[in-house]
Amino acid sequence: MESKVAVVGAGQSKYGESVDKSVKELFLDAYIELINSVDNGLEPREINAVYIGSLGSGGFQLGNLSALMAEYVGLPGVHAVRIENACSSSGFAFIEACLAIMSGMYDVVIAGGVEKMRDVSSLKAKYWLGVSGDTEYERLAGMTFAGLYAIMANRHMHDYGTTREQLSMVAVKNHKNAFLNPKAQFQNKITLEKAMNSPMVAYPLNLFDCCPTTDGASAVLLCKAEIAKKFTDSPVYVAGFGTGTDYLALHDRETITSLKAAVLAAREAYKKAGIKPKDVDVAEVHDCFTIAEIIAYEDLGFCERGEGGKFIEEGLSSMEGEIPVNLSGGLKAKGHPIGATGTGQVYEIFNQLRKTVQKPARQVKDAEIGLTHNVGGSGGTAAVTVFKV
Ligand SMILES: CC(C)(COP(=O)(O)OP(=O)(O)OC[C@H]1O[C@@H](n2cnc3c(N)ncnc32)[C@H](O)[C@@H]1OP(=O)(O)O)[C@@H](O)C(=O)NCCC(=O)NCCS
């Protein structure tokens, strides 16, 4: 696919617990960084449309969220749409923004996301998150998201011999990466021993196998590829993207050791980009639980099916490895503000490919092709995008 869309700016709020900031203020933080990142300048009136991913911000702002965000950052009047696809909301908002540009309708578009999860009690957050699975069959039967991924982890361990240590290795790697990310929720390194011995949440997943609940926002600026150089001398181009869906309830799926939606999305994205999995230099993948990152290595073709455990154990996804994965700290340690996660991943890849990450120690060397993998719920939806410089 010839690149028709470029990313020319990106911003992200600090992820974590923001007791002193509202949903609007978090989005404003991301927007201000986005505007400042556009090297050659951007007049806000040049922005035609805003696509915002959000699950529902803890029930605080369920309606008209996109117009509210647009209004608050000084863009009343633009075409504004909220996209809700659970945890992949802004991965899909990004793709909708690409489609709007590719259709010829708009030239300059913002895709972003926002979520405020820490205002509600832990119990309410779990209840609210649970409705992104098949509510009738799963949540109403008492299932949580950690419980769903625990079922997948058990099966993966049974079928392929994936070990508890390998799960914890994902957490250790991602905390190590987040230690170098000033915007991450957890900026602490952890030992394998600490990760292995943390309190059990849903066997075999313990506290350090889970992403936290997070407040945060992210936003990226896209434009028609032909006009990208007007905004910056170093645009990042969208080389290809793909999406997929699957049955929401685990019991309806062909397999629970792979996310079919992600496999479909990756296949389409690679085909459009004209690349093979091994061409990817750096990736941000959806590690809502450690097993999800191991399955992502396999679904994305970074390794053979069943070899994900070995992939982390051999250090192939570390900063120095074959394909560095989640240099931001991933959902596990950078945090997972549901609706903001997809464009938060794009923010990281944009900066990795342009060599503008805040801390040089976190900068991957010589990366030309980046990938984002954003999954909704327990795999009901998935969006994969390939970027190139
Ligand atoms: C893991 C989880 C169950 C912990 O919930 P909780 O016990 O209510 O956690 P709290 O926010 O009250 O934090 C309790 C402590 O654990 C720590 N903590 C919370 N989540 C953590 C995580 N994922 N990793 C490491 N530490 C964590 C907190 O920092 C806090 O530490 P402190 O007491 O030293 O301050 C919860 O974060 C969760 O449900 N995560 C998954 C979210 C999810 O499903 N997202 C959608 C994915 S598809």
The ligand as a MOL file (V3000), in Angstrom:
LIG
                    3D

  0  0  0     0  0            999 V3000
M  V30 BEGIN CTAB
M  V30 COUNTS 48 50 0 0 0
M  V30 BEGIN ATOM
M  V30 1 C -4.5170 -5.9870 39.3980 0
M  V30 2 C -5.7370 -5.3720 40.0620 0
M  V30 3 C -6.7790 -6.4480 40.3340 0
M  V30 4 C -5.2800 -4.7220 41.3820 0
M  V30 5 O -6.3930 -4.0980 41.9290 0
M  V30 6 P -6.4020 -3.5030 43.4120 0
M  V30 7 O -5.9320 -4.5340 44.3630 0
M  V30 8 O -7.7390 -2.8940 43.5960 0
M  V30 9 O -5.2560 -2.4080 43.2740 0
M  V30 10 P -5.1210 -0.9880 43.9110 0
M  V30 11 O -5.2370 0.0030 42.8090 0
M  V30 12 O -6.0190 -0.8170 45.0970 0
M  V30 13 O -3.6160 -1.0050 44.4070 0
M  V30 14 C -3.1680 -1.7870 45.5020 0
M  V30 15 C -1.6480 -1.8050 45.4840 0
M  V30 16 O -1.1730 -2.6510 44.3990 0
M  V30 17 C -0.3960 -1.8810 43.4770 0
M  V30 18 N -0.8320 -2.3090 42.1520 0
M  V30 19 C -2.0760 -2.2290 41.6370 0
M  V30 20 N -2.1200 -2.7810 40.4220 0
M  V30 21 C -0.8540 -3.1870 40.1560 0
M  V30 22 C -0.2740 -3.8190 39.0560 0
M  V30 23 N -1.0120 -4.1260 37.9970 0
M  V30 24 N 1.0480 -4.1070 39.1070 0
M  V30 25 C 1.7790 -3.7990 40.1820 0
M  V30 26 N 1.2730 -3.1950 41.2690 0
M  V30 27 C -0.0280 -2.8900 41.2550 0
M  V30 28 C -0.7540 -0.4310 43.7420 0
M  V30 29 O 0.3090 0.4170 43.4050 0
M  V30 30 C -1.0120 -0.4500 45.2320 0
M  V30 31 O 0.2320 -0.4330 45.8980 0
M  V30 32 P 0.4160 0.3510 47.3060 0
M  V30 33 O -0.5340 -0.3080 48.2450 0
M  V30 34 O 1.8510 0.1230 47.6070 0
M  V30 35 O 0.0510 1.7600 46.9870 0
M  V30 36 C -6.3850 -4.2550 39.1670 0
M  V30 37 O -5.4200 -3.2640 38.9120 0
M  V30 38 C -6.9390 -4.7860 37.8870 0
M  V30 39 O -8.0940 -5.2250 37.8300 0
M  V30 40 N -6.1590 -4.7400 36.7830 0
M  V30 41 C -6.6030 -5.1800 35.5010 0
M  V30 42 C -7.3290 -4.0610 34.7780 0
M  V30 43 C -8.0110 -4.5830 33.5450 0
M  V30 44 O -8.6300 -5.6310 33.5580 0
M  V30 45 N -7.9250 -3.8430 32.4310 0
M  V30 46 C -8.4910 -4.2610 31.1940 0
M  V30 47 C -7.5840 -5.2440 30.5560 0
M  V30 48 S -8.3000 -6.1020 29.2110 0
M  V30 END ATOM
M  V30 BEGIN BOND
M  V30 1 1 1 2
M  V30 2 1 2 3
M  V30 3 1 2 4
M  V30 4 1 2 36
M  V30 5 1 4 5
M  V30 6 1 5 6
M  V30 7 2 6 7
M  V30 8 1 6 8
M  V30 9 1 6 9
M  V30 10 1 9 10
M  V30 11 2 10 11
M  V30 12 1 10 12
M  V30 13 1 10 13
M  V30 14 1 13 14
M  V30 15 1 14 15
M  V30 16 1 15 16
M  V30 17 1 15 30
M  V30 18 1 16 17
M  V30 19 1 17 18
M  V30 20 1 17 28
M  V30 21 1 18 19
M  V30 22 1 18 27
M  V30 23 2 19 20
M  V30 24 1 20 21
M  V30 25 1 21 22
M  V30 26 2 21 27
M  V30 27 1 22 23
M  V30 28 2 22 24
M  V30 29 1 24 25
M  V30 30 2 25 26
M  V30 31 1 26 27
M  V30 32 1 28 29
M  V30 33 1 28 30
M  V30 34 1 30 31
M  V30 35 1 31 32
M  V30 36 2 32 33
M  V30 37 1 32 34
M  V30 38 1 32 35
M  V30 39 1 36 37
M  V30 40 1 36 38
M  V30 41 2 38 39
M  V30 42 1 38 40
M  V30 43 1 40 41
M  V30 44 1 41 42
M  V30 45 1 42 43
M  V30 46 2 43 44
M  V30 47 1 43 45
M  V30 48 1 45 46
M  V30 49 1 46 47
M  V30 50 1 47 48
M  V30 END BOND
M  V30 END CTAB
M  END
